[in-house]
Amino acid sequence: MNQPSSTPHPPTPPTPRRDGPPRKSSGGWLVLILVTLVMFGMFIGTIVMLGWVYKDKMVASVVNMSLHAALTELPLPEQQKKDIIHQTDRLYEAFLDKRITANELGDVVEKLIQGPVLMVGTVYYAVNHQIEISDRSDAQKREARMQVGRMTQAGLAKKFPPDALEPIVDILKAEVDPDKPQSEHQSPLKDKLTAQELDDVLVICKQLADDAKIPADDEPYQLDPSVHVRKVVDEILGPEEIDQTTNLPQ
């Protein structure tokens, strides 16, 4: 008779069910939001669950390493990915050292998911990708990125409600084929927008920015989500001390 393993294993999450054909409501835009930094929240939440239920630091360490691997795959500049990973390590170490509670760690996840960075940032990257692969001239692409950047600044400043992005996401998202098996991957985004679809997106971006009175800069705005992740983590742990000789966190 086999002896049960002494090391507990985390439960396997249930496979999501799909009842009936996909909904046509614009609420489907939430799928788009989940393609970027939501991985941060998912893995931090798993660390909370494992540390609280199983009291196993080794298992939590494996989860944190998995988070590193997931963040490495994000379509972000290398330095931004390193900076976000550094913030996850700050949280992980503080949690294991019992300097923060599971509830406080959960607050970080909630703020990241409910804050504007996740929504606005996903649209920012998706639209800029469409601009990059479009047939527009370099000058037209620069102007387009300018309008997306202005919209992003307005969104991060909460100058418009999240619902204002739904018309953009409705254009970006791909139709789900209900006849394809669930095991077959279907991208939530269109491979390439038509010229008219991209025009429509940029008109909305410009209108949102104009309504918020966001001025045009000399260069298109560059989103750095690591800055916003750090702000949320600093609210829990306090600002990091910076080594004046290297200008890096101590």
BAFI-3210 file (N, C-alpha, C; in Angstrom, 3 decimals, decimal comma, padded with zeros to 6 digits):
// residues 250
n [1|2|3|4|5|6|7|8|9|10|11|12|13|14|15|16|17|18|19|20|21|22|23|24|25|26|27|28|29|30|31|32|33|34|35|36|37|38|39|40|41|42|43|44|45|46|47|48|49|50|51|52|53|54|55|56|57|58|59|60|61|62|63|64|65|66|67|68|69|70|71|72|73|74|75|76|77|78|79|80|81|82|83|84|85|86|87|88|89|90|91|92|93|94|95|96|97|98|99|100|101|102|103|104|105|106|107|108|109|110|111|112|113|114|115|116|117|118|119|120|121|122|123|124|125|126|127|128|129|130|131|132|133|134|135|136|137|138|139|140|141|142|143|144|145|146|147|148|149|150|151|152|153|154|155|156|157|158|159|160|161|162|163|164|165|166|167|168|169|170|171|172|173|174|175|176|177|178|179|180|181|182|183|184|185|186|187|188|189|190|191|192|193|194|195|196|197|198|199|200|201|202|203|204|205|206|207|208|209|210|211|212|213|214|215|216|217|218|219|220|221|222|223|224|225|226|227|228|229|230|231|232|233|234|235|236|237|238|239|240|241|242|243|244|245|246|247|248|249|250]
n.u [000,845|000,664|002,239|000,870|001,966|004,097|004,344|002,321|000,261|-000,592|-003,997|-005,504|-006,649|-010,072|-011,217|-012,261|-015,710|-017,655|-020,628|-022,892|-023,005|-020,434|-020,655|-021,922|-021,687|-020,051|-018,745|-016,951|-014,513|-012,993|-011,456|-009,332|-008,024|-006,854|-004,504|-001,994|-000,480|-002,019|-001,107|000,744|-000,864|-002,218|-000,192|000,927|-001,315|-001,504|000,798|000,039|-002,094|-000,760|001,148|-000,473|-002,266|-000,678|001,693|004,267|007,342|009,064|007,425|006,138|008,337|008,886|006,627|007,103|009,359|008,175|006,587|008,540|009,385|007,031|006,653|008,887|008,171|006,496|005,541|007,475|009,982|013,300|014,426|012,176|010,790|012,619|012,481|009,822|009,889|011,668|010,046|008,157|009,785|010,373|007,863|007,456|009,600|009,024|006,601|007,291|008,964|007,164|006,580|004,531|001,050|-001,135|-003,498|-002,674|-000,975|-002,850|-004,177|-002,418|-002,622|-005,321|-005,333|-003,692|-005,124|-007,600|-006,883|-006,027|-003,849|-003,641|-005,820|-005,635|-002,975|-002,923|-004,494|-002,920|-000,523|-001,607|-002,781|-000,565|000,954|-000,626|-000,369|002,341|002,511|001,040|000,311|001,107|002,953|006,178|005,942|003,173|002,776|004,127|002,548|000,202|001,002|001,422|-001,172|-002,191|-000,510|-001,242|-003,876|-003,325|-002,000|-004,119|-005,850|-004,366|-004,330|-006,892|-008,858|-010,955|-013,684|-013,348|-015,108|-015,020|-013,094|-014,132|-015,260|-012,880|-011,697|-013,631|-013,209|-010,631|-010,733|-010,943|-013,341|-014,762|-014,665|-017,259|-017,359|-014,892|-012,743|-012,356|-009,802|-008,193|-006,185|-007,323|-006,805|-007,431|-007,289|-007,460|-005,481|-004,570|-005,636|-007,949|-007,364|-009,401|-010,463|-008,287|-008,105|-010,533|-010,058|-007,983|-009,245|-010,969|-009,080|-007,850|-010,020|-010,640|-008,277|-008,293|-010,620|-009,760|-007,896|-005,140|-001,929|000,078|003,201|006,737|007,691|006,173|004,331|005,802|004,880|005,558|005,018|006,236|006,822|004,360|003,660|005,642|004,850|002,480|003,477|005,204|003,359|002,606|005,017|006,606|008,832|011,782|015,185|017,657|020,805|023,151|025,545|025,325|022,828|020,852|018,392|018,950]
n.v [-001,203|002,152|004,881|008,015|011,127|013,297|015,929|018,658|019,357|022,010|022,774|021,788|024,180|024,548|023,721|026,293|026,683|026,801|027,928|027,624|029,800|032,333|035,489|038,487|040,906|043,980|043,546|041,551|042,653|042,461|040,233|041,044|042,787|041,061|040,107|041,093|042,571|041,241|038,751|039,183|039,736|037,275|035,391|036,450|036,269|033,495|032,902|033,980|032,237|029,726|030,185|030,707|028,537|026,202|026,747|026,614|027,484|026,751|025,915|028,335|029,733|028,458|029,250|031,998|032,000|031,031|033,180|035,031|033,842|034,069|036,856|037,508|036,847|038,844|041,439|043,673|046,284|045,218|046,338|047,346|044,973|043,775|045,623|045,314|042,651|042,954|044,331|042,367|040,607|042,129|042,173|039,438|038,716|040,354|039,282|036,628|037,227|038,101|040,780|041,948|041,272|038,601|039,780|042,398|041,916|040,994|043,392|044,756|043,312|043,810|046,596|046,822|045,400|046,706|049,294|052,007|051,328|048,702|048,409|050,698|050,427|047,974|048,552|050,586|049,189|047,346|048,957|050,451|048,394|047,725|050,070|049,961|047,754|048,618|050,072|052,674|055,768|056,737|059,237|059,428|057,289|058,188|060,392|059,035|057,451|059,504|060,397|058,117|058,043|060,414|059,793|057,714|059,026|060,588|058,559|057,294|059,348|059,265|060,656|059,932|057,554|053,945|052,675|054,200|053,195|051,001|051,151|051,191|048,731|046,988|047,208|046,214|043,548|040,093|038,066|035,266|031,936|029,805|027,195|026,057|023,803|023,906|023,446|024,451|027,180|030,506|033,726|036,670|039,042|040,867|040,015|041,998|045,303|046,861|049,676|051,545|050,718|051,200|053,962|054,671|053,902|055,668|058,129|057,998|057,851|060,375|062,046|061,435|062,318|065,046|065,920|065,650|067,563|067,130|068,018|067,917|066,320|066,730|064,280|061,038|059,730|057,463|054,584|053,273|050,645|049,600|051,681|052,342|049,974|049,952|052,175|051,244|049,119|050,520|051,863|049,932|048,862|051,052|053,616|052,626|052,723|054,527|053,887|056,303|056,299|054,479|054,860|052,979|050,753|049,928]
n.w [000,000|-000,913|000,648|001,712|000,372|002,215|001,680|001,032|-001,786|-003,998|-004,781|-007,899|-010,163|-011,219|-014,525|-016,660|-017,553|-020,531|-021,361|-023,823|-026,780|-027,431|-025,731|-027,148|-026,034|-025,137|-022,839|-023,153|-023,483|-021,229|-021,438|-022,970|-021,248|-019,484|-020,582|-019,934|-017,302|-015,431|-014,833|-012,867|-010,600|-010,414|-009,769|-007,417|-005,808|-005,686|-004,223|-001,772|-001,115|-000,979|001,016|003,182|003,423|003,212|004,555|003,565|002,707|000,693|-001,424|-001,954|-002,835|-005,251|-006,668|-006,831|-008,456|-010,751|-011,359|-012,084|-014,487|-015,996|-016,160|-017,595|-020,162|-020,955|-023,304|-022,965|-022,540|-021,615|-019,241|-017,927|-017,381|-015,617|-013,532|-012,655|-011,812|-009,715|-007,902|-007,318|-005,941|-003,693|-002,423|-002,012|-000,287|001,905|002,675|003,406|005,520|007,296|007,458|006,177|005,885|004,670|003,878|003,301|001,169|-000,613|-001,026|-002,677|-005,063|-005,655|-006,061|-008,294|-010,250|-010,300|-010,766|-013,116|-014,730|-015,740|-017,538|-019,282|-020,043|-021,448|-023,701|-024,752|-025,528|-027,355|-029,377|-030,248|-031,311|-033,515|-034,966|-035,592|-037,343|-039,426|-042,709|-042,836|-043,296|-041,895|-040,673|-040,342|-038,614|-036,368|-035,623|-035,041|-032,859|-031,115|-030,500|-029,232|-027,037|-025,735|-025,049|-023,281|-021,185|-020,260|-019,415|-017,354|-015,558|-014,759|-016,160|-017,660|-017,580|-017,176|-018,961|-021,219|-022,857|-024,067|-026,773|-028,277|-027,618|-028,546|-031,259|-031,492|-030,586|-031,502|-033,233|-031,662|-032,668|-032,360|-033,199|-033,114|-031,351|-027,756|-026,914|-028,863|-029,508|-029,524|-030,488|-028,554|-029,860|-032,957|-035,790|-037,571|-037,965|-040,219|-042,406|-042,009|-039,558|-037,852|-038,153|-036,944|-034,294|-033,604|-033,809|-031,626|-029,544|-029,805|-029,263|-026,592|-025,388|-026,112|-024,816|-022,229|-022,172|-022,699|-023,503|-026,528|-026,637|-027,427|-028,201|-028,675|-025,915|-023,613|-022,115|-018,917|-017,156|-014,896|-013,198|-012,108|-010,849|-008,900|-007,362|-006,174|-004,649|-002,974|-001,408|000,376|001,480|001,859|000,580|-001,252|-000,147|-001,833|-003,217|-003,308|-004,708|-006,765|-007,699|-007,420|-005,959|-002,505]
ca.u [000,000|001,478|002,077|000,587|003,085|004,086|004,355|001,031|000,293|-001,669|-005,113|-005,576|-007,827|-011,032|-011,224|-013,426|-016,758|-018,237|-022,010|-023,528|-022,141|-019,822|-021,505|-021,565|-021,608|-018,729|-018,101|-015,874|-013,235|-012,213|-010,486|-008,166|-007,329|-006,139|-003,366|-000,701|-000,008|-002,851|-000,291|001,331|-001,850|-002,528|000,858|001,013|-002,441|-001,168|001,749|-000,749|-002,836|000,149|001,765|-001,475|-002,856|000,298|002,809|005,425|008,129|009,665|006,407|005,966|009,515|008,688|005,637|007,741|010,204|007,268|006,202|009,661|009,344|005,868|006,896|009,926|007,531|005,679|006,112|007,940|011,444|013,961|014,591|010,872|010,505|013,472|011,978|008,601|010,323|012,242|008,945|007,573|010,701|010,173|006,648|007,660|010,474|008,319|005,566|007,927|009,512|006,007|006,497|003,210|000,100|-001,762|-004,493|-001,960|-000,515|-004,041|-004,483|-001,571|-003,251|-006,570|-005,040|-003,148|-006,154|-008,670|-006,352|-006,096|-002,673|-003,898|-006,734|-005,072|-001,724|-003,196|-004,926|-001,732|000,358|-002,321|-002,941|000,755|001,342|-001,360|000,252|003,650|002,378|000,182|000,978|001,270|004,313|006,797|005,366|001,808|002,879|004,521|001,363|-000,734|001,515|001,231|-002,556|-002,324|000,183|-002,061|-004,982|-002,788|-001,783|-005,436|-006,381|-003,628|-004,740|-008,313|-009,628|-012,162|-014,016|-012,892|-016,040|-014,703|-012,191|-014,838|-015,330|-011,584|-011,488|-014,553|-012,578|-009,418|-010,896|-011,323|-014,532|-014,470|-015,374|-017,831|-017,249|-013,560|-012,632|-011,829|-008,367|-007,479|-005,964|-007,898|-006,319|-008,496|-007,074|-007,321|-004,091|-004,267|-006,811|-008,020|-007,021|-010,544|-010,554|-007,235|-008,545|-011,600|-009,422|-007,208|-010,209|-011,428|-007,956|-007,676|-011,160|-010,455|-007,180|-008,739|-011,574|-008,991|-006,973|-003,763|-001,156|000,970|004,617|007,626|007,801|005,058|004,457|006,242|004,345|006,434|004,165|006,997|006,715|003,071|003,745|006,459|004,065|001,555|004,265|005,691|002,279|002,570|006,311|007,360|009,809|013,099|016,340|018,464|022,250|023,515|026,710|024,953|021,463|020,066|017,859|019,887]
ca.v [000,000|003,342|005,861|009,350|012,066|014,210|017,322|018,988|019,905|022,976|022,215|022,131|025,013|023,934|024,193|027,153|026,170|027,725|027,523|028,298|030,575|033,486|036,669|039,566|042,139|044,578|043,071|040,658|043,373|042,081|039,238|041,786|043,354|040,022|039,563|041,658|042,529|040,437|037,626|039,609|039,512|035,854|034,666|036,940|035,665|032,096|032,896|034,189|031,011|028,667|030,520|030,686|027,212|025,124|027,166|025,987|028,532|026,221|025,963|029,741|030,128|027,944|030,115|033,275|031,757|030,929|034,556|035,594|033,303|034,628|038,263|037,577|036,689|040,005|042,245|044,928|046,444|044,374|047,016|047,411|043,644|043,599|046,468|044,702|041,463|043,432|044,654|041,109|040,067|042,913|041,689|038,044|038,686|040,959|038,329|035,520|037,762|038,493|042,241|042,281|040,166|038,129|040,781|043,523|041,448|040,994|044,781|045,101|042,701|044,517|047,925|046,680|044,943|047,685|050,598|052,300|050,906|047,445|048,643|051,653|049,892|046,938|049,230|051,296|048,267|046,733|049,924|050,768|047,263|047,868|051,191|049,519|046,821|049,220|050,513|054,125|056,284|056,971|060,459|059,103|056,426|059,026|061,149|058,090|057,128|060,704|060,408|057,014|058,460|061,414|059,052|056,959|059,966|060,945|057,404|057,093|060,419|059,019|061,747|059,359|056,283|052,772|052,339|054,979|052,408|049,871|051,213|050,819|047,295|046,291|047,180|045,412|042,133|039,188|037,257|033,894|030,943|028,827|025,838|025,532|023,148|024,774|023,207|025,184|028,570|031,580|035,002|037,626|040,242|040,728|040,024|043,311|046,119|047,539|051,102|052,255|050,373|051,925|055,366|054,801|053,821|056,885|059,212|057,875|058,233|061,826|062,693|061,271|063,196|066,436|066,199|065,747|068,691|066,649|068,626|067,051|066,502|066,684|062,880|060,242|059,284|056,081|054,013|052,407|050,093|049,304|052,845|052,276|048,830|050,375|053,068|050,440|048,376|051,498|052,186|048,875|048,647|052,287|053,801|052,014|053,595|054,503|054,083|057,503|056,072|053,683|055,259|051,761|050,399|049,218]
ca.w [000,000|-001,012|001,715|001,184|000,388|003,365|001,206|000,429|-003,139|-004,208|-005,560|-009,319|-010,406|-012,134|-015,911|-016,883|-018,413|-021,501|-021,574|-024,943|-027,664|-026,790|-025,637|-028,053|-025,256|-025,056|-021,635|-023,535|-023,506|-020,058|-021,876|-023,437|-020,099|-018,751|-021,317|-019,542|-015,926|-014,537|-014,386|-011,599|-009,553|-010,296|-009,086|-006,045|-005,106|-005,428|-003,113|-000,560|-000,822|-000,570|002,289|004,252|003,578|003,356|005,400|002,936|002,053|-000,524|-002,466|-002,300|-003,604|-006,612|-007,310|-007,150|-009,626|-011,897|-011,672|-012,843|-015,846|-016,697|-016,452|-018,625|-021,461|-021,310|-024,393|-022,391|-022,568|-020,622|-017,960|-017,273|-016,839|-014,447|-012,451|-012,118|-011,081|-008,450|-006,991|-006,839|-004,938|-002,458|-001,777|-001,620|000,883|003,034|003,097|004,114|006,772|008,107|007,586|005,665|006,033|003,438|003,472|002,685|-000,141|-001,449|-001,383|-003,828|-006,234|-005,942|-006,602|-009,649|-011,173|-010,401|-011,148|-014,550|-015,496|-016,440|-018,660|-020,227|-020,562|-022,436|-024,921|-025,250|-026,244|-028,476|-030,466|-030,796|-032,164|-034,778|-035,690|-036,072|-038,466|-040,452|-043,932|-042,781|-043,387|-040,589|-040,103|-039,921|-037,435|-035,233|-035,226|-034,438|-031,518|-030,298|-030,007|-028,281|-025,824|-025,059|-024,438|-022,159|-020,084|-019,725|-018,699|-016,108|-014,658|-014,482|-016,755|-018,261|-016,938|-017,935|-020,041|-022,416|-023,700|-024,675|-028,240|-028,839|-027,436|-029,442|-032,580|-031,421|-030,255|-032,585|-033,020|-031,258|-033,474|-031,422|-033,729|-032,867|-030,029|-026,709|-026,775|-029,911|-029,090|-030,332|-029,974|-028,272|-030,662|-034,403|-036,236|-038,138|-038,227|-041,511|-042,316|-041,439|-038,134|-037,149|-038,133|-035,943|-032,975|-033,358|-033,588|-030,234|-028,694|-029,860|-028,608|-025,146|-024,973|-026,257|-023,737|-020,982|-022,349|-022,615|-024,597|-027,301|-026,321|-028,586|-028,566|-028,149|-024,534|-023,439|-020,877|-018,139|-016,100|-013,683|-012,314|-011,416|-009,945|-007,756|-006,510|-005,380|-003,665|-001,993|-000,480|001,386|002,123|002,000|-000,506|-001,105|-000,037|-003,055|-003,039|-004,054|-005,563|-007,938|-008,067|-007,444|-004,637|-001,633]
c.u [000,879|001,184|001,779|001,796|002,957|004,058|003,032|001,201|-000,853|-002,766|-005,059|-006,816|-008,762|-010,941|-012,461|-014,412|-017,226|-019,635|-022,615|-022,534|-021,566|-020,756|-021,008|-021,398|-020,193|-018,035|-016,980|-014,529|-012,386|-011,184|-009,198|-007,347|-006,436|-004,889|-002,027|-000,422|-000,888|-002,099|000,373|000,375|-002,145|-001,468|001,054|-000,122|-002,170|-000,171|001,017|-001,439|-001,909|000,763|000,791|-001,998|-001,800|001,493|004,138|006,208|008,738|008,679|006,196|007,137|009,394|007,694|006,262|008,659|009,352|006,805|007,293|009,604|008,197|006,103|007,951|009,328|006,681|006,342|006,519|009,449|012,085|014,071|013,271|010,504|011,341|012,950|010,704|008,957|010,924|011,144|008,265|008,463|010,570|008,952|006,840|008,493|009,776|007,251|006,178|008,510|008,424|005,997|005,197|002,334|-000,430|-002,785|-003,830|-001,437|-001,689|-004,438|-003,670|-002,197|-004,497|-006,318|-004,508|-004,233|-007,230|-008,183|-006,359|-004,959|-002,958|-004,752|-006,095|-003,802|-001,936|-003,626|-003,744|-000,852|-000,332|-002,432|-001,589|001,283|000,653|-000,789|001,553|003,517|001,507|001,010|001,205|002,739|004,866|006,197|003,950|001,817|003,245|003,328|000,345|-000,291|001,357|-000,168|-002,798|-001,660|-000,606|-003,251|-004,517|-002,557|-003,111|-006,016|-005,698|-003,978|-006,220|-009,192|-010,857|-012,430|-013,549|-013,803|-015,732|-013,785|-012,895|-014,951|-014,007|-011,391|-012,414|-013,996|-011,383|-009,676|-011,400|-012,609|-014,115|-015,317|-015,938|-017,690|-015,864|-013,507|-011,977|-010,322|-007,548|-007,398|-006,606|-007,482|-007,485|-008,401|-007,022|-005,843|-003,695|-005,569|-006,787|-007,638|-008,154|-010,680|-009,497|-007,568|-009,590|-011,025|-008,713|-008,109|-010,690|-010,318|-007,794|-008,800|-011,025|-009,365|-007,575|-009,696|-010,863|-007,977|-005,516|-002,971|-000,301|002,413|005,442|007,776|006,594|005,344|004,832|005,743|005,374|005,614|004,917|006,934|005,445|003,019|004,532|005,670|003,122|002,309|004,787|004,613|002,189|003,876|007,051|008,391|011,133|014,163|017,210|019,933|022,695|024,691|026,375|023,596|020,544|019,513|018,892|019,332]
c.v [001,251|004,293|007,234|010,252|013,006|015,660|017,650|019,582|020,880|022,385|022,662|022,968|024,357|024,529|025,047|026,514|027,244|027,224|028,320|029,089|031,778|034,686|037,749|040,885|042,661|044,220|042,109|041,343|043,047|041,021|039,920|042,309|042,319|039,521|040,116|041,500|041,748|039,194|037,933|039,313|038,045|035,122|035,141|036,342|034,205|031,976|033,068|032,889|029,916|028,935|030,414|029,270|026,163|025,471|026,614|027,037|028,035|026,269|027,406|030,241|029,678|028,830|031,439|033,139|031,629|032,309|035,241|035,138|033,900|036,076|038,436|037,506|037,887|040,824|043,630|045,059|045,691|045,057|047,115|046,060|043,389|044,403|045,880|043,458|041,864|043,754|043,384|040,485|040,820|042,397|040,284|037,962|039,271|040,018|037,180|035,970|038,248|039,994|042,774|041,049|039,732|039,140|041,966|043,140|041,397|042,392|045,225|044,572|043,477|045,875|047,841|046,313|045,998|049,064|050,789|051,714|049,662|047,664|049,528|051,102|048,834|047,554|049,954|050,359|047,662|047,694|050,277|049,634|047,367|049,007|050,724|048,628|047,382|049,668|052,016|054,514|056,510|058,191|060,197|058,213|057,248|059,823|060,244|057,730|058,304|060,717|059,286|057,385|059,489|060,745|058,313|057,854|060,365|059,796|057,171|058,157|060,330|060,167|061,248|058,012|055,108|052,424|053,081|054,223|051,273|049,976|050,835|049,308|046,488|046,204|046,238|043,915|041,328|038,456|035,828|032,937|029,871|027,388|025,232|024,876|024,070|024,604|023,975|026,657|029,543|032,907|035,933|038,877|039,914|040,777|041,394|044,045|046,632|048,997|051,896|051,965|051,123|053,410|055,585|054,777|055,135|058,096|059,185|058,299|059,747|062,543|062,604|062,205|064,665|066,823|066,377|066,884|068,270|067,243|067,592|067,360|066,484|065,255|062,126|059,743|057,806|055,565|053,106|051,839|049,789|050,456|052,756|051,075|049,228|051,273|052,284|049,680|049,312|051,880|051,166|048,815|049,931|052,392|053,100|053,076|053,416|054,747|055,236|057,295|055,328|054,066|054,048|051,505|049,640|047,843]
c.w [000,000|000,129|001,099|001,323|001,567|002,958|000,537|-000,943|-003,307|-005,051|-007,003|-009,575|-011,385|-013,522|-016,149|-017,839|-019,375|-021,814|-022,723|-025,770|-026,946|-026,807|-026,587|-027,318|-025,247|-023,763|-021,935|-023,579|-022,284|-020,410|-022,299|-022,275|-019,432|-019,459|-020,859|-018,059|-014,974|-014,071|-013,048|-010,449|-009,327|-009,475|-007,649|-005,221|-004,780|-004,282|-001,792|-000,153|-000,307|000,801|003,439|004,509|003,917|004,235|004,862|002,154|000,747|-001,686|-002,918|-003,133|-005,057|-007,365|-007,700|-008,359|-010,889|-012,333|-012,476|-014,297|-016,644|-017,081|-017,541|-020,025|-021,866|-022,409|-023,907|-022,594|-021,401|-019,254|-017,209|-016,659|-015,590|-013,258|-011,829|-011,309|-009,735|-007,443|-006,474|-005,774|-003,615|-001,688|-001,221|-000,336|002,105|003,573|003,899|005,453|007,727|008,406|007,000|005,784|004,677|002,944|002,785|001,305|-001,118|-001,884|-002,597|-005,108|-006,637|-006,577|-008,028|-010,654|-011,382|-010,835|-012,657|-015,366|-016,326|-017,679|-019,721|-020,861|-021,630|-023,756|-025,570|-026,085|-027,469|-029,658|-031,079|-031,666|-033,519|-035,620|-036,343|-037,303|-039,592|-041,650|-043,957|-042,909|-041,984|-039,908|-039,592|-038,676|-036,199|-034,718|-034,544|-033,023|-030,569|-029,690|-028,992|-026,955|-025,039|-024,362|-023,197|-020,952|-019,438|-018,917|-017,375|-015,077|-014,292|-014,971|-017,495|-017,589|-017,786|-019,106|-021,332|-023,362|-024,427|-026,201|-028,915|-028,768|-028,332|-030,859|-032,587|-031,296|-031,450|-032,227|-032,658|-032,087|-032,540|-031,897|-033,506|-031,491|-029,020|-026,548|-027,804|-029,536|-030,073|-029,712|-029,686|-029,128|-032,151|-034,774|-036,762|-038,423|-039,659|-041,307|-041,670|-039,946|-037,325|-037,078|-037,034|-034,521|-032,641|-033,144|-032,136|-029,274|-028,642|-029,122|-027,091|-024,628|-025,049|-025,129|-022,401|-021,024|-022,125|-023,776|-025,320|-026,924|-027,603|-029,104|-028,011|-026,741|-024,477|-022,094|-020,223|-016,983|-014,815|-012,692|-011,482|-010,473|-008,702|-006,812|-005,607|-004,296|-002,582|-000,986|000,654|002,179|002,446|000,889|-000,199|-000,911|-001,272|-002,701|-003,917|-004,978|-006,833|-008,494|-008,205|-006,045|-003,820|-001,265]
res [m|n|q|p|s|s|t|p|h|p|p|t|p|p|t|p|r|r|d|g|p|p|r|k|s|s|g|g|w|l|v|l|i|l|v|t|l|v|m|f|g|m|f|i|g|t|i|v|m|l|g|w|v|y|k|d|k|m|v|a|s|v|v|n|m|s|l|h|a|a|l|t|e|l|p|l|p|e|q|q|k|k|d|i|i|h|q|t|d|r|l|y|e|a|f|l|d|k|r|i|t|a|n|e|l|g|d|v|v|e|k|l|i|q|g|p|v|l|m|v|g|t|v|y|y|a|v|n|h|q|i|e|i|s|d|r|s|d|a|q|k|r|e|a|r|m|q|v|g|r|m|t|q|a|g|l|a|k|k|f|p|p|d|a|l|e|p|i|v|d|i|l|k|a|e|v|d|p|d|k|p|q|s|e|h|q|s|p|l|k|d|k|l|t|a|q|e|l|d|d|v|l|v|i|c|k|q|l|a|d|d|a|k|i|p|a|d|d|e|p|y|q|l|d|p|s|v|h|v|r|k|v|v|d|e|i|l|g|p|e|e|i|d|q|t|t|n|l|p|q]
***
